[in-house]
Amino acid sequence: MRKLGMLTLLAVFASSTLWAAPPVRKFDDPGAPPFTVLKEGQNPPLDANDNFVIGPKYAAAPERKRIEGVPQGKVEQFEINSKETKLFNPGIARKEFGKVDPKNPKTLLVETHPIDYKRKITVYIPAQHPAGQEAPFQIIHDGPGGKPSAELLHIFDNLIAQKRIPPIVVIWVANGGGDAQGHERGKEYDNMNGDYAEYIETEVLPRVEKNYQIKLSKDPDHRAVMGNSSGGSAALIMAWFRTDLYHRVLTTSGTFVNQAWPFDPKYPDGAWGFHETLIPNSPKKPLRIFLSVGDADLLNPNAMRDEMHDWVEANNRMAKVLKAKGYDYQYLFCRGAGHGVGNAQAQFMPHALEWVWKGYVPK
């Protein structure tokens, strides 16, 4: 059996069922969108809106290493106690994985209990940030318990110094704990509403500004949000429901599947609804969206059999509807990669950040 990702293992243990490793899908499988296959080690053009195949061998990006003479940003951290917030207070958790609702196979019956929790906030402030000026910024979901990886910090330092992205403040926001239906992380990330965007706007950003004497931009074109797995779907959910706050979205292995809980009849398919109904049936929004998925990404890692839990199919469908609506988007199908596409990220992350911030116009 292939090594499963952490989120898959959580689902495996929670449901007391051992699932087989996800199958390897091909970029030219029936129903997949058309792709351009790139040479190994190559990233797509920065001016392209389309679908690309990369891998299965990856070349580590040189931007991941510290470059002599490049100014280094500083990293700060603080915690938010749920008892001190108005939103998502208290949190929720479950003891057992839910059971499929016999009246509605699209949702689970889950017993939860309230919890208090602490959320770590990590802030990167670039050396080039002009004191007193509004700063463009990027939110990253699932913020680390410790410090961000040195490689990612080097990427920000190097891209900013090379003027490939603006001097952004980067804010990692830890989740509230657990995963999926019945846990705080699932409540924050998988539900189809603007609640978590409002939480960050009213609970996180004012504390960042106060703690570090910086002013964060209110311009949605000067704001990006990024995430992996359910953090990826959360990134798009924030921008979709609060387009007044965010225009730039970066996802890896985005969970554009049916993970929302509790059931909401307005969005009966959860994030699967993005490609099923919402994007096709809505006017085009001013969003710039980067997608990526692994050829061995997740497939139905829990008890539901709703045909809405295939991460590869979900991302393929996202690419098709985004292209049909004329969105600025770029989609990478990563061969030889599992959930989270970590090996592929080592190559494409600097490119993805540069692509997402392309077109930024400073005030």
Secondary structure, 3 states (H helix, E strand, C coil): CCCCCHHHHHHHHHHCCCCCCCCCCCCCCCCCCCCEECCCCCCCCCCCCCEEEECCCCCCCHHHCCCCCCCCCEEEEEEEEHHHCCCCCCEEEECCCCEEECCEEEEEECCEEEECCEEEEEEEECCCCCCCCEECEEEEECCCCCCCCHHHHHHHHHHHHCCCCCCCEEEEECCCCCCCCCCHHHHHHCCCCCHHHHHHHHHHHHHHHHHHCCEECCCHHHEEEEEECHHHHHHHHHHHHCCCCCCEEEEECCCCCCCCCCCCCCCCCHHHHHHHHHHHHCCCCCCEEEEEEECCCCECCCCCCCCCCEHHHHHHHHHHHHHHCCCEEEEEEECCCCCCCHHHHHHHHHHHHHHHCCCCCCC
